[in-house]
Amino acid sequence: MSFLAAATDPIREFFTLKRAERTVRSYTDAQRARVAACVLAAERRLRAGRRLVEPRSAALMLREAVRSYLLALEAARGAPAEMPELPPDPARPRAEPTDDAWARAALAADDPLFFDALPQADAERTRWALDRAASLLGGRVEARSLAHVRGARWGRIAAIALIVCWAAWLGVRAKVVPPDIALGKPVHASSLRHKAPAGLVDGEIGTSFGFESGVEDNPSIVIDLQATYRIDRVDVYNRVDGWFNDCLPLVVELSLDGKSYREIGRRETYFSADPPWAIAGHGQPARYVRVRVARRSYLTLSEIEVFGTKQ
């Protein structure tokens, strides 16, 4: 395969889904049912593990999610599946032990009290590693039906045709869309690892992300609109360079005083920066807009836009 063909192959596969269709066609009926059942079980355990606050209980549920994904891979391939190497945590690229080591230790443990014996810090690291392992495996199992694959193919091809319309929309957006009232406003972050939080309200989506917090419980940013507005919509743009699910579940909240917040949106499924996640504000009054991750993780996004009218 030439260099050009190798470089463009992922793009072709994204739009044509030929390998995905071949994989789905190769399944027997029993195989397809087994893969789907294992993936469904894994997704349920992954969601449950992410909702749990206590790290040992969360890690236990996340380990079961990883094991269910491995069973799905085994069913899909018709052969035993092994855990692939987990890449280093982008937030801690030189951490020792690595996330791969934490995850493998948990998967290999047969002691029913393995998680109970972990110190708090080790339980947190194990939970995080197993969460990342489950996300990695989830992207390697083809559990879609043939109709789903074909529908996705035509949907993506149709999306190309919409790019021209989208470009035209961008050209007139300033005249059609009301002004972004968050643009250039003060932003306060619960912690900081990379880039100042002002990057979330600079009007630029960029090629990676606009801000990244440290790893902590419920990392958040608060935008001070500096006046009370009736909020029509909040647009949240995910990072554009990968790791799209690391900030889920994501919660958007409004406040008049910066102390008491009310939730207007919660996202537990994938979204991107194109299009962003749009949350209706229904005209609720607010001066402060808070975006936070509802678990222990880090918060990283490209941009946040707020639309409304001054009260």
QUISUL-V542857 format. One record per residue. RES is the residue in one small letter. D_LAST is the distance of its C-alpha to the last C-alpha in Angstrom with 2 decimals. Layout:
res = <RES	RES>
d_last = <D_LAST	D_LAST>
//
This chain:
res = <m	s	f	l	a	a	a	t	d	p	i	r	e	f	f	t	l	k	r	a	e	r	t	v	r	s	y	t	d	a	q	r	a	r	v	a	a	c	v	l	a	a	e	r	r	l	r	a	g	r	r	l	v	e	p	r	s	a	a	l	m	l	r	e	a	v	r	s	y	l	l	a	l	e	a	a	r	g	a	p	a	e	m	p	e	l	p	p	d	p	a	r	p	r	a	e	p	t	d	d	a	w	a	r	a	a	l	a	a	d	d	p	l	f	f	d	a	l	p	q	a	d	a	e	r	t	r	w	a	l	d	r	a	a	s	l	l	g	g	r	v	e	a	r	s	l	a	h	v	r	g	a	r	w	g	r	i	a	a	i	a	l	i	v	c	w	a	a	w	l	g	v	r	a	k	v	v	p	p	d	i	a	l	g	k	p	v	h	a	s	s	l	r	h	k	a	p	a	g	l	v	d	g	e	i	g	t	s	f	g	f	e	s	g	v	e	d	n	p	s	i	v	i	d	l	q	a	t	y	r	i	d	r	v	d	v	y	n	r	v	d	g	w	f	n	d	c	l	p	l	v	v	e	l	s	l	d	g	k	s	y	r	e	i	g	r	r	e	t	y	f	s	a	d	p	p	w	a	i	a	g	h	g	q	p	a	r	y	v	r	v	r	v	a	r	r	s	y	l	t	l	s	e	i	e	v	f	g	t	k	q>
d_last = <61.60	60.71	58.02	55.90	56.36	55.51	52.35	51.12	52.31	49.08	47.14	49.67	49.60	45.82	45.99	49.41	49.52	53.31	54.10	51.68	53.37	56.81	55.86	54.59	57.68	59.95	58.81	61.03	59.42	60.05	58.71	55.51	54.95	55.67	53.28	50.45	51.14	51.22	48.00	46.24	47.61	46.52	42.94	42.74	44.14	41.90	38.72	40.14	41.17	37.78	36.18	38.71	37.91	41.51	42.99	46.53	45.51	43.14	45.95	48.38	46.18	45.46	49.20	49.79	47.25	49.24	52.49	51.23	50.26	53.74	55.30	53.38	54.73	58.19	58.02	56.82	59.57	62.32	63.05	61.93	58.64	58.07	54.88	54.19	53.58	50.03	48.74	47.65	44.14	42.07	40.48	44.00	46.47	49.34	48.91	52.17	52.83	50.97	48.69	51.58	53.87	51.48	51.04	54.78	55.72	53.53	54.90	58.47	58.24	60.22	59.79	57.56	56.37	55.59	51.85	52.42	54.62	52.08	50.51	46.72	46.28	48.75	47.10	43.75	45.48	47.40	44.32	42.61	45.82	46.33	42.77	43.42	46.84	45.48	42.97	45.87	48.16	45.60	45.52	49.33	49.92	49.96	49.09	47.74	49.75	51.43	49.05	46.06	47.56	48.29	44.85	43.31	45.68	44.78	41.09	41.38	43.54	41.10	38.37	40.39	40.18	36.40	36.27	36.96	34.07	31.82	33.01	32.27	28.75	28.22	29.45	26.83	23.99	22.20	22.16	21.48	18.93	15.37	15.16	15.39	12.54	15.08	17.75	19.38	17.12	19.16	20.83	22.86	25.78	27.97	30.98	32.16	35.19	34.66	32.20	29.24	25.98	24.39	26.37	23.91	21.20	23.60	23.42	27.03	28.45	31.88	35.12	34.89	31.81	29.15	29.49	31.80	31.77	34.92	36.34	35.02	33.72	30.19	29.40	25.69	23.16	19.68	17.15	14.93	11.85	11.80	8.10	5.71	4.99	6.13	9.64	12.10	15.06	16.78	20.12	22.78	25.86	29.03	31.70	34.09	37.41	38.30	37.96	35.06	35.40	35.60	31.93	32.04	30.75	27.33	24.26	20.52	18.28	14.73	14.05	11.75	14.73	16.95	19.63	18.99	18.35	18.32	20.10	18.80	21.84	25.42	27.94	31.68	33.16	33.65	31.06	31.18	29.27	30.26	28.44	25.94	24.82	21.66	19.62	17.33	14.01	13.79	10.03	10.24	7.59	9.19	9.95	13.55	15.43	19.10	21.98	25.35	28.84	29.92	33.44	35.50	35.23	33.54	30.19	30.43	28.20	27.91	24.23	20.78	18.09	14.47	12.63	9.11	6.33	3.78	0.00>
//
